């Protein structure tokens, strides 16, 4: 029996048997399964599988990292053993999402709507923070603002303030476009609805209270009914509800309107009816509901005080595990959009305390764990966590060992209680962690920094202490015995003292070279698939070339990844972009065949960078040496990679 079939049988047993597998597929490196009952997963058994390099459960999919060349062979054996039909990666995602309950599906919908517009909110918020630096008293100069000290900068401050306000003034347009698309309507009709809701002829929503107080608020008189001419700048709930109505109405109209006049009547009626409902019934009601919700959140935060901060901090990581933290995005968006009244969002600083704690816990595990492979993951994931990307540390290290996770909960609660004492708030979204300093209101910088120190110190100390306690599963565990009958590796790694990089090496893509930890994907960043570096091809010609002489080992069906074997036996995986598997080959033209011999510099794949740039999270392309996965890393010297042991 081949090692791939043995691996497939072990996976089937570890996930609850063949009857528990609803669907299966694979991407460049990971086996992805949708399971009927996720409680049947035996993660310890999966971890014990020799070819498995990691696993995690996300978005209704159980994913096992197997690596290039291995994943397709193991998947084929698993499908043969189970009789399960292979689905596309997107179908697997859809099935996984559909498995969730009503709350999970609701949270996923919110996430799908808001995640694409986060960069705009981040940009506006950070510009707002920069304006605060220029205009805050006592921040840089005692008793003065920078503008008062240097009046020649006043025009620049005014310009920055205009730039900062734009994403929030026109927020309904951004949300309407994204929400209408997710709800199944025409996103451009959604954008038109958003434009109507912030039309300059309307009273600005931020000036509504003053206009009502001084009697300057204007009205439309429609058949004897007075409709307030008020915009919806900086709101979230009204545009979400109205976008849903627009999408549903558009789809309903298309079913009854003849095709000959569909292009004329459907957009006209959909926009007119939805806009009429917006200003007469739906908009005012949802605006009041949004204000009430925001006020309730603020009241709870201000009333609960230090205890409330500790509770929110202690619960943040468990909420992340469930995926429910995505529901915070619209809440934070609303808090920042109404910053004149709210002062910003208190959720972001608490998230930052959690990320620092998870990173500190991973660093503690690096010192205390006996598992060499886990040490490698802990070092990389600890760095990524304190920089704002916490999933590799939380799922790859802390939850596996448990005691670091317990320490992180306490550290987060302690730090959150402290920053709550000073009402610490952020004026922008961004990377919650050390980089989050630029998102914090100028007057809150000191408590934010002190809070990070508390989070790190408490968590790190407790991780070391818990490692000696009953919470550490490794403490009383016997030393692992060699696994008998374990399938040998397909190929041994090259000798550590030999330079495995061929002399003719050249970079496979034009672009900026990045270290592994800078790759915007947890598995790649942690070198879970092998020692790696990456290239950002933005601005390059988009042509992937053979880095050395050898042969094409693997071309993935979606054409987003290609595996090579050099003449000296070095295995290389070039994964073009992040999450590009979902494109199903769109934008990729493969110029070679599997098994074909290639020479250094030969063109392998042409990528239409402009066509795919807006459809994927990143164009950053990991280059992975798959045989090196036990503590090795890659350094770049004089344009040439060097594998460091």
C-alpha positions as CSV (number, residue, x, y, z in Angstrom):
1,X,0.0,0.0,0.0
2,X,1.3,3.4,-1.0
3,X,2.1,6.1,1.6
4,X,-0.6,8.3,0.0
5,X,-3.3,5.7,0.4
6,X,-2.2,5.1,4.0
7,X,-2.4,8.8,4.6
8,X,-5.9,9.0,3.1
9,X,-7.1,6.1,5.3
10,X,-5.6,7.7,8.4
11,X,-7.3,11.0,7.5
12,X,-10.7,9.3,6.9
13,X,-10.5,7.6,10.3
14,X,-9.4,10.8,12.1
15,X,-12.4,12.8,10.7
16,X,-15.0,10.3,11.8
17,X,-15.1,7.9,8.8
18,X,-16.1,8.1,5.2
19,X,-19.8,8.7,6.0
20,X,-18.8,11.9,7.8
21,X,-17.3,13.5,4.7
22,X,-19.8,15.5,2.7
23,X,-17.4,17.0,0.1
24,X,-13.7,17.2,-0.6
25,X,-11.3,19.1,-2.8
26,X,-7.8,20.5,-2.6
27,X,-5.9,23.7,-3.5
28,X,-2.1,23.9,-4.1
29,X,-1.2,22.7,-0.7
30,X,-4.2,21.8,1.4
31,X,-6.8,19.1,1.5
32,X,-10.2,20.8,2.1
33,X,-13.1,18.8,3.5
34,X,-16.7,19.7,4.4
35,X,-17.8,17.4,7.2
36,X,-21.3,16.5,8.4
37,X,-20.3,16.5,12.1
38,X,-17.2,18.5,13.0
39,X,-17.3,17.2,16.6
40,X,-16.0,13.8,15.3
41,X,-12.6,15.3,14.3
42,X,-9.7,13.8,16.2
43,X,-7.1,16.5,15.8
44,X,-4.5,14.5,17.8
45,X,-4.8,11.7,15.2
46,X,-4.4,14.1,12.4
47,X,-1.3,15.7,14.0
48,X,0.2,12.2,14.2
49,X,-0.1,11.6,10.4
50,X,3.5,11.8,9.0
51,X,2.6,13.7,5.8
52,X,0.3,16.2,7.6
53,X,2.0,19.5,8.3
54,X,-0.8,21.2,10.0
55,X,-4.6,21.5,10.2
56,X,-7.3,23.9,11.0
57,X,-11.1,24.4,10.9
58,X,-12.4,27.5,9.3
59,X,-15.6,28.6,7.5
60,X,-17.1,25.2,7.7
61,X,-14.0,23.5,6.1
62,X,-11.5,21.2,7.8
63,X,-8.2,21.9,6.0
64,X,-5.1,19.7,6.3
65,X,-1.8,21.0,5.0
66,X,-0.1,18.3,3.0
67,X,2.2,20.3,0.6
68,X,2.5,20.4,-3.2
69,X,2.6,17.1,-5.1
70,X,1.4,15.3,-2.0
71,X,-2.0,16.9,-1.6
72,X,-3.3,15.9,-5.1
73,X,-2.2,12.3,-4.6
74,X,-3.7,12.0,-1.1
75,X,-6.9,13.7,-2.3
76,X,-7.2,11.2,-5.2
77,X,-6.8,8.3,-2.8
78,X,-9.3,9.8,-0.3
79,X,-11.9,10.3,-3.1
80,X,-11.4,6.7,-4.3
81,X,-11.8,5.3,-0.8
82,X,-14.9,7.3,0.1
83,X,-16.7,7.6,-3.2
84,X,-17.1,11.3,-2.5
85,X,-17.3,13.4,-5.6
86,X,-14.6,16.1,-5.8
87,X,-16.0,19.6,-5.8
88,X,-14.4,22.9,-6.8
89,X,-12.7,25.0,-4.1
90,X,-15.5,27.6,-4.4
91,X,-18.2,24.9,-4.1
92,X,-16.4,23.7,-0.9
93,X,-16.5,27.2,0.5
94,X,-20.2,27.5,-0.3
95,X,-21.0,24.2,1.2
96,X,-19.0,25.1,4.3
97,X,-20.8,28.4,4.7
98,X,-24.2,26.8,4.2
99,X,-23.5,24.4,7.1
100,X,-23.5,27.2,9.6
101,X,-26.5,28.2,11.7
102,X,-28.5,31.4,11.1
103,X,-26.1,33.5,13.2
104,X,-23.0,32.1,11.5
105,X,-24.5,32.8,8.1
106,X,-25.5,36.3,9.2
107,X,-21.9,37.0,10.4
108,X,-20.5,35.7,7.2
109,X,-22.7,38.0,5.2
110,X,-21.6,41.0,7.2
111,X,-18.0,40.0,6.8
112,X,-18.4,39.6,3.0
113,X,-19.9,43.1,2.8
114,X,-17.5,45.0,5.0
115,X,-14.1,43.3,4.4
116,X,-13.7,44.7,0.9
117,X,-14.3,48.3,2.1
118,X,-12.0,48.1,5.1
119,X,-9.0,49.6,3.2
120,X,-11.1,52.7,2.5
121,X,-12.1,53.0,6.2
122,X,-8.5,52.4,7.3
123,X,-7.2,55.1,5.0
124,X,-9.7,57.6,6.2
125,X,-9.2,56.8,9.8
126,X,-5.4,57.0,9.6
127,X,-5.7,60.4,7.9
128,X,-8.0,61.4,10.7
129,X,-5.4,60.3,13.2
130,X,-2.7,62.3,11.4
131,X,-5.0,65.4,11.5
132,X,-5.4,64.8,15.2
133,X,-1.7,64.9,15.6
134,X,-1.5,68.2,13.9
135,X,-4.4,69.7,15.9
136,X,-4.2,68.1,19.3
137,X,-3.2,70.3,22.3
138,X,-0.2,69.3,24.4
139,X,0.6,66.3,22.2
140,X,3.9,67.5,20.8
141,X,4.2,71.1,22.2
142,X,2.9,71.9,25.7
143,X,0.0,74.2,25.6
144,X,-0.2,74.4,21.8
145,X,-1.1,72.4,18.8
146,X,1.3,72.0,16.0
147,X,-0.9,74.2,13.8
148,X,-0.7,77.0,16.4
149,X,3.0,76.7,16.6
150,X,3.5,76.4,12.8
151,X,0.5,78.3,11.2
152,X,2.0,77.6,7.7
153,X,0.8,74.0,8.1
154,X,-2.8,75.0,8.6
155,X,-3.7,74.5,4.9
156,X,-2.2,71.1,5.0
157,X,-4.2,70.2,8.1
158,X,-7.4,71.3,6.4
159,X,-6.6,69.3,3.3
160,X,-5.9,66.2,5.3
161,X,-9.2,66.7,7.2
162,X,-11.1,66.8,3.9
163,X,-9.3,63.6,2.7
164,X,-10.1,61.9,6.1
165,X,-13.8,62.7,6.1
166,X,-14.4,61.6,2.5
167,X,-14.7,57.8,3.2
168,X,-17.2,58.4,6.0
169,X,-19.2,61.1,4.3
170,X,-19.7,58.8,1.3
171,X,-19.7,55.6,3.3
172,X,-23.3,54.7,2.1
173,X,-21.9,54.5,-1.5
174,X,-19.2,52.0,-0.5
175,X,-21.5,49.9,1.7
176,X,-24.4,50.0,-0.9
177,X,-22.1,48.8,-3.7
178,X,-20.7,45.9,-1.6
179,X,-24.0,45.0,0.1
180,X,-26.1,45.0,-3.1
181,X,-23.6,42.7,-4.7
182,X,-23.6,40.2,-1.8
183,X,-27.5,40.3,-1.7
184,X,-27.6,39.3,-5.3
185,X,-28.4,42.7,-7.0
186,X,-26.6,45.0,-9.4
187,X,-23.9,46.7,-7.4
188,X,-23.9,49.7,-9.6
189,X,-27.6,50.3,-8.8
190,X,-26.6,50.0,-5.2
191,X,-24.0,52.7,-5.7
192,X,-26.6,54.9,-7.3
193,X,-28.8,54.4,-4.2
194,X,-25.9,55.3,-2.0
195,X,-25.3,58.5,-4.0
196,X,-29.0,59.4,-3.6
197,X,-28.6,59.0,0.2
198,X,-25.7,61.5,0.4
199,X,-26.8,63.9,-2.3
200,X,-25.6,67.5,-1.6
201,X,-29.1,68.9,-1.9
202,X,-30.0,67.0,1.3
203,X,-29.3,68.3,4.8
204,X,-26.1,66.6,6.0
205,X,-26.8,63.9,8.6
206,X,-24.1,65.3,10.9
207,X,-26.0,68.7,10.9
208,X,-29.5,67.1,11.4
209,X,-29.8,67.9,15.1
210,X,-28.8,71.6,14.6
211,X,-31.1,72.0,11.6
212,X,-34.0,70.6,13.5
213,X,-33.3,72.8,16.5
214,X,-33.0,76.1,14.6
215,X,-35.9,75.3,12.2
216,X,-33.9,75.2,9.0
217,X,-34.7,71.6,8.1
218,X,-36.3,71.4,4.7
219,X,-39.1,68.9,3.6
220,X,-40.6,67.5,0.4
221,X,-44.4,67.9,0.3
222,X,-45.7,64.7,-1.3
223,X,-49.5,64.5,-1.6
224,X,-49.8,66.3,1.7
225,X,-47.1,64.3,3.5
226,X,-43.9,66.0,4.6
227,X,-40.7,64.0,4.0
228,X,-37.5,65.3,5.6
229,X,-34.7,66.1,3.1
230,X,-32.0,64.5,5.2
231,X,-28.9,62.6,4.1
232,X,-27.4,59.5,5.6
233,X,-23.7,60.4,5.8
234,X,-21.8,58.2,8.3
235,X,-24.6,55.7,8.7
236,X,-24.5,51.9,8.4
237,X,-27.8,50.2,9.2
238,X,-30.0,52.2,6.9
239,X,-27.9,51.5,3.8
240,X,-27.6,47.8,4.7
241,X,-31.4,47.4,4.9
242,X,-32.1,49.6,1.9
243,X,-29.5,47.7,-0.2
244,X,-31.2,44.4,0.7
245,X,-34.6,45.8,-0.3
246,X,-33.1,47.0,-3.6
247,X,-31.5,43.7,-4.4
248,X,-34.7,41.7,-3.7
249,X,-36.9,44.2,-5.5
250,X,-34.6,44.1,-8.6
251,X,-34.6,40.3,-8.8
252,X,-38.4,40.2,-8.3
253,X,-39.0,42.8,-11.1
254,X,-36.7,40.9,-13.5
255,X,-39.0,37.8,-13.1
256,X,-42.2,39.7,-14.2
257,X,-41.0,42.4,-16.5
258,X,-40.7,41.3,-20.2
259,X,-37.2,40.9,-21.5
260,X,-37.8,43.5,-24.2
261,X,-38.2,46.3,-21.7
262,X,-36.2,44.9,-18.7
263,X,-33.2,47.1,-19.3
264,X,-35.4,50.2,-19.1
265,X,-38.0,49.4,-16.5
266,X,-36.2,47.3,-13.9
267,X,-33.5,49.8,-12.9
268,X,-36.0,52.7,-13.0
269,X,-38.6,51.0,-10.8
270,X,-36.0,49.4,-8.5
271,X,-34.2,52.7,-7.7
272,X,-37.4,54.8,-7.5
273,X,-39.3,52.5,-5.2
274,X,-36.3,51.7,-3.0
275,X,-35.4,55.4,-2.7
276,X,-39.0,56.4,-1.9
277,X,-39.1,53.8,0.9
278,X,-35.7,55.0,2.1
279,X,-36.7,58.5,2.7
280,X,-40.3,57.8,3.9
281,X,-40.2,54.7,6.1
282,X,-37.0,52.6,6.1
283,X,-34.4,55.2,6.4
284,X,-35.7,57.2,9.4
285,X,-36.6,54.0,11.3
286,X,-33.2,52.3,10.8
287,X,-31.3,55.6,11.4
288,X,-33.0,55.9,14.8
289,X,-32.3,52.2,15.5
290,X,-28.6,52.6,14.6
291,X,-28.3,55.7,16.9
292,X,-30.0,53.7,19.7
293,X,-27.6,50.8,19.2
294,X,-24.5,53.0,19.1
295,X,-25.7,54.8,22.3
296,X,-26.3,51.5,24.0
297,X,-22.8,50.3,23.2
298,X,-21.3,53.5,24.4
299,X,-23.4,53.4,27.6
300,X,-22.4,49.8,28.3
301,X,-18.7,50.7,27.8
302,X,-18.8,53.8,29.9
303,X,-20.9,52.2,32.6
304,X,-19.2,48.8,33.0
305,X,-15.8,50.5,33.4
306,X,-12.7,48.4,34.3
307,X,-14.7,45.2,35.0
308,X,-16.4,45.5,31.6
309,X,-13.1,46.0,29.9
310,X,-11.7,42.8,31.6
311,X,-14.8,40.8,30.6
312,X,-14.6,42.0,26.9
313,X,-10.9,41.3,26.8
314,X,-11.2,37.8,28.3
315,X,-14.0,36.9,25.9
316,X,-12.4,38.3,22.7
317,X,-10.3,35.2,21.8
318,X,-13.2,32.8,22.3
319,X,-15.3,35.0,20.0
320,X,-12.5,34.9,17.4
321,X,-12.6,31.1,17.6
322,X,-16.2,31.1,16.6
323,X,-15.7,33.6,13.8
324,X,-18.2,36.0,15.4
325,X,-15.6,38.7,15.7
326,X,-16.5,39.6,12.1
327,X,-19.7,41.0,13.4
328,X,-17.7,43.7,15.1
329,X,-16.7,45.3,11.8
330,X,-20.0,47.2,11.1
331,X,-20.2,48.2,14.8
332,X,-16.7,49.7,14.7
333,X,-17.4,51.3,11.3
334,X,-20.5,53.1,12.8
335,X,-18.5,54.2,15.9
336,X,-15.7,55.7,13.8
337,X,-18.2,57.2,11.3
338,X,-19.9,59.0,14.2
339,X,-16.6,59.9,15.8
340,X,-17.7,63.4,16.8
341,X,-20.1,61.8,19.3
342,X,-18.4,58.5,20.1
343,X,-14.7,59.5,20.1
344,X,-13.9,56.4,18.1
345,X,-14.0,52.6,18.7
346,X,-13.0,50.9,21.9
347,X,-13.2,47.4,20.3
348,X,-10.0,47.9,18.3
349,X,-7.7,48.5,21.3
350,X,-9.2,45.4,23.0
351,X,-8.5,43.4,19.9
352,X,-4.9,44.7,19.9
353,X,-4.4,43.6,23.5
354,X,-5.6,40.1,22.5
355,X,-3.2,40.0,19.6
356,X,-0.2,41.0,21.7
357,X,-1.2,38.4,24.3
358,X,-1.5,35.7,21.7
359,X,1.9,36.6,20.4
360,X,3.4,36.6,23.9
361,X,1.9,33.2,24.5
362,X,3.4,31.8,21.3
363,X,6.8,33.1,22.4
364,X,6.4,31.5,25.8
365,X,5.5,28.2,24.0
366,X,8.6,28.6,21.9
367,X,10.7,28.4,25.1
368,X,8.7,25.7,26.9
369,X,7.5,23.2,24.2
370,X,9.5,20.1,23.5
371,X,8.1,19.8,19.9
372,X,10.7,21.0,17.4
373,X,8.2,21.5,14.6
374,X,5.9,23.5,17.0
375,X,8.9,25.7,18.0
376,X,9.3,26.7,14.3
377,X,5.6,27.6,14.0
378,X,5.7,29.5,17.4
379,X,8.6,31.7,16.4
380,X,7.0,32.9,13.1
381,X,3.4,33.1,14.4
382,X,4.5,35.0,17.5
383,X,5.9,37.7,15.4
384,X,2.9,37.8,13.1
385,X,0.5,38.0,16.1
386,X,2.1,41.1,17.7
387,X,2.0,42.7,14.3
388,X,-1.7,42.1,14.0
389,X,-2.2,38.6,12.4
390,X,-3.1,36.3,15.2
391,X,-4.6,33.2,13.7
392,X,-1.4,31.2,13.2
393,X,-0.4,31.7,16.8
394,X,-3.9,31.1,18.2
395,X,-4.8,28.0,16.2
396,X,-1.3,26.7,15.4
397,X,0.3,26.9,18.8
398,X,-1.8,28.2,21.7
399,X,-4.9,26.2,21.3
400,X,-2.9,23.1,20.6
401,X,-1.0,23.3,23.8
402,X,-3.9,24.9,25.8
403,X,-1.8,26.5,28.6
404,X,-0.5,29.4,26.4
405,X,-4.1,30.1,25.4
406,X,-5.2,30.2,29.1
407,X,-2.3,32.6,29.8
408,X,-3.3,34.8,26.8
409,X,-6.9,35.1,28.1
410,X,-5.7,36.4,31.5
411,X,-3.2,38.7,29.9
412,X,-5.8,40.2,27.5
413,X,-8.3,40.7,30.3
414,X,-5.6,42.5,32.5
415,X,-4.5,44.8,29.7
416,X,-8.1,45.5,28.6
417,X,-9.0,46.5,32.1
418,X,-6.1,48.9,32.2
419,X,-6.9,50.6,28.8
420,X,-10.6,50.8,29.7
421,X,-9.6,52.8,32.8
422,X,-8.4,55.5,30.4
423,X,-11.2,55.1,27.9
424,X,-8.7,54.2,25.2
425,X,-10.2,54.4,21.7
426,X,-9.1,54.1,18.1
427,X,-9.9,56.6,15.4
428,X,-9.2,54.1,12.6
429,X,-9.2,50.4,11.8
430,X,-5.9,48.6,10.9
431,X,-3.5,46.0,12.1
432,X,-4.5,45.5,15.8
433,X,-1.1,45.2,17.6
434,X,2.1,47.2,17.5
435,X,1.2,48.8,14.2
436,X,-2.1,49.8,15.7
437,X,-0.3,52.8,17.4
438,X,-1.1,54.8,14.3
439,X,-4.8,54.1,14.6
440,X,-5.1,55.2,18.2
441,X,-6.3,58.7,19.2
442,X,-3.4,60.9,20.1
443,X,-4.6,61.4,23.7
444,X,-4.7,57.6,24.2
445,X,-1.2,56.7,23.0
446,X,0.4,56.3,26.4
447,X,-2.3,54.0,27.9
448,X,-2.3,52.0,24.7
449,X,1.4,51.4,24.8
450,X,1.4,50.6,28.5
451,X,-1.5,48.2,27.9
452,X,0.5,46.3,25.3
453,X,3.4,46.0,27.8
454,X,1.0,44.6,30.4
455,X,-0.5,42.2,27.9
456,X,2.9,40.8,26.9
457,X,4.4,40.7,30.3
458,X,1.4,39.0,32.1
459,X,0.9,36.5,29.3
460,X,4.5,35.6,28.8
461,X,5.1,35.1,32.5
462,X,1.9,33.0,33.0
463,X,2.8,30.9,29.9
464,X,6.2,30.0,31.5
465,X,4.4,29.3,34.9
466,X,1.6,27.2,33.3
467,X,4.2,25.1,31.4
468,X,5.2,23.7,34.8
469,X,1.7,23.0,35.8
470,X,-1.0,20.4,35.1
471,X,-2.3,22.5,32.3
472,X,0.7,21.5,30.1
473,X,-0.1,18.2,28.3
474,X,3.6,17.7,27.5
475,X,4.7,17.8,31.2
476,X,3.7,14.3,32.1
477,X,3.7,12.9,28.6
478,X,6.4,10.2,27.9
479,X,8.9,10.9,25.2
480,X,7.6,10.1,21.9
481,X,8.8,6.8,20.5
482,X,9.8,6.3,16.9
483,X,6.8,5.5,14.7
484,X,7.1,2.0,13.4
485,X,6.1,1.3,9.9
486,X,5.8,4.9,9.1
487,X,6.0,5.5,5.4
488,X,9.3,6.9,4.3
489,X,9.4,10.4,2.8
490,X,9.1,10.4,-0.9
491,X,12.5,12.0,-1.2
492,X,15.1,12.8,1.4
493,X,16.0,16.5,1.9
494,X,19.3,17.5,0.5
495,X,22.2,17.4,2.9
496,X,22.3,20.3,5.3
497,X,25.9,21.2,4.6
498,X,25.3,21.4,0.8
499,X,24.0,24.4,-1.0
500,X,20.9,23.1,-2.7
501,X,20.3,26.3,-4.8
502,X,21.5,25.6,-8.4
503,X,24.2,27.8,-9.7
504,X,22.1,29.1,-12.6
505,X,19.4,30.4,-10.2
506,X,17.3,33.4,-11.2
507,X,14.2,34.9,-9.6
508,X,11.0,33.4,-11.1
509,X,9.2,36.8,-11.2
510,X,10.0,40.5,-11.5
511,X,9.2,42.3,-8.3
512,X,10.0,43.1,-4.7
513,X,11.4,40.2,-2.7
514,X,9.8,39.6,0.7
515,X,10.7,37.5,3.7
516,X,8.3,34.6,4.6
517,X,6.9,36.5,7.6
518,X,5.7,39.2,5.3
519,X,3.5,36.9,3.3
520,X,-0.2,37.8,3.9
521,X,-1.3,34.2,4.6
522,X,-0.9,32.4,7.9
523,X,0.3,29.0,6.5
524,X,2.9,30.5,4.2
525,X,4.1,33.0,6.7
526,X,4.7,30.3,9.3
527,X,6.7,28.2,6.7
528,X,4.2,25.4,7.3
529,X,4.6,24.2,3.7
530,X,8.4,24.5,3.7
531,X,11.1,27.1,3.8
532,X,10.0,30.0,1.7
533,X,10.3,33.6,0.6
534,X,8.0,35.6,-1.6
535,X,7.9,38.1,-4.5
536,X,5.4,41.0,-4.9
537,X,5.0,41.2,-8.7
538,X,3.1,44.4,-8.7
539,X,4.3,46.5,-11.6
540,X,6.2,43.6,-13.2
541,X,5.5,41.8,-16.5
542,X,3.5,39.0,-14.8
543,X,5.6,36.3,-16.4
544,X,6.6,33.3,-14.2
545,X,10.0,31.9,-15.3
546,X,11.9,28.8,-14.4
547,X,14.3,29.7,-11.6
548,X,16.7,26.8,-12.5
549,X,17.2,23.9,-14.9
550,X,14.9,21.0,-14.3
551,X,11.4,19.6,-15.0
552,X,7.8,20.6,-14.4
553,X,6.6,18.3,-11.6
554,X,3.1,19.6,-11.0
555,X,0.7,22.1,-12.7
556,X,-2.4,22.6,-10.7
557,X,-5.8,22.4,-12.6
558,X,-6.5,26.1,-11.6
559,X,-3.2,27.1,-13.1
560,X,-2.4,29.3,-10.1
561,X,0.5,27.2,-8.8
562,X,3.3,25.2,-10.5
563,X,5.8,22.7,-9.0
564,X,9.3,22.2,-10.3
565,X,12.1,19.7,-9.6
566,X,15.6,21.0,-10.4
567,X,18.3,18.8,-11.8
568,X,19.9,18.5,-8.4
569,X,16.6,17.3,-6.8
570,X,15.4,20.6,-5.2
571,X,11.6,20.7,-5.1
572,X,10.1,24.2,-5.7
573,X,6.5,25.4,-5.5
574,X,5.6,28.7,-7.0
575,X,2.2,29.8,-5.7
576,X,1.0,32.8,-7.7
577,X,-0.8,35.2,-5.5
578,X,-2.9,34.5,-2.3
579,X,-6.2,32.7,-2.5
580,X,-6.0,32.7,-6.3
581,X,-7.3,29.1,-6.4
582,X,-10.8,30.7,-6.3
583,X,-10.3,32.2,-9.8
584,X,-10.4,28.7,-11.3
585,X,-7.7,29.6,-13.8
586,X,-8.9,33.0,-14.9
587,X,-6.0,35.3,-15.7
588,X,-3.4,32.5,-16.0
589,X,-1.9,31.1,-19.2
590,X,0.3,28.0,-18.7
591,X,3.1,27.7,-21.3
592,X,4.5,24.3,-20.4
593,X,3.3,20.8,-19.6
594,X,3.8,18.4,-16.7
595,X,7.0,16.4,-17.1
596,X,8.4,18.9,-19.6
597,X,12.1,19.8,-19.2
598,X,12.8,23.5,-18.7
599,X,15.8,25.7,-18.4
600,X,16.5,28.7,-16.2
601,X,14.6,31.8,-17.4
602,X,12.2,29.8,-19.6
603,X,8.6,31.2,-19.4
604,X,6.2,29.0,-17.5
605,X,3.1,31.0,-16.8
606,X,1.7,34.3,-18.0
607,X,-0.4,36.1,-15.4
608,X,-2.7,39.0,-16.2
609,X,-1.9,40.9,-13.1
610,X,-4.3,43.8,-13.8
611,X,-7.2,41.4,-14.4
612,X,-6.8,39.5,-11.1
613,X,-5.5,42.2,-8.8
614,X,-8.9,43.3,-7.5
615,X,-10.3,39.8,-7.2
616,X,-7.8,38.3,-4.7
617,X,-6.4,39.4,-1.3
618,X,-2.8,39.8,-2.6
619,X,-0.6,39.3,-5.6
620,X,2.3,38.3,-3.3
621,X,3.7,35.0,-4.7
622,X,5.3,32.6,-2.2
623,X,8.3,30.5,-3.5
624,X,8.6,27.4,-1.4
625,X,11.3,24.8,-1.0
626,X,9.0,22.0,0.1
627,X,11.7,19.6,1.3
628,X,12.8,22.0,4.0
629,X,10.1,22.2,6.7
630,X,11.8,21.5,10.0
631,X,13.2,24.8,11.2
632,X,14.8,26.0,8.0
633,X,14.2,29.5,6.7
634,X,15.3,31.4,3.6
635,X,17.5,34.4,3.4
636,X,18.2,36.4,0.3
637,X,21.9,37.3,-0.4
638,X,22.8,39.2,-3.5
639,X,19.6,38.3,-5.2
640,X,20.0,34.6,-4.5
641,X,18.1,32.5,-1.9
642,X,20.0,30.8,0.9
643,X,18.4,28.1,3.1
644,X,19.4,28.6,6.7
645,X,19.3,25.8,9.2
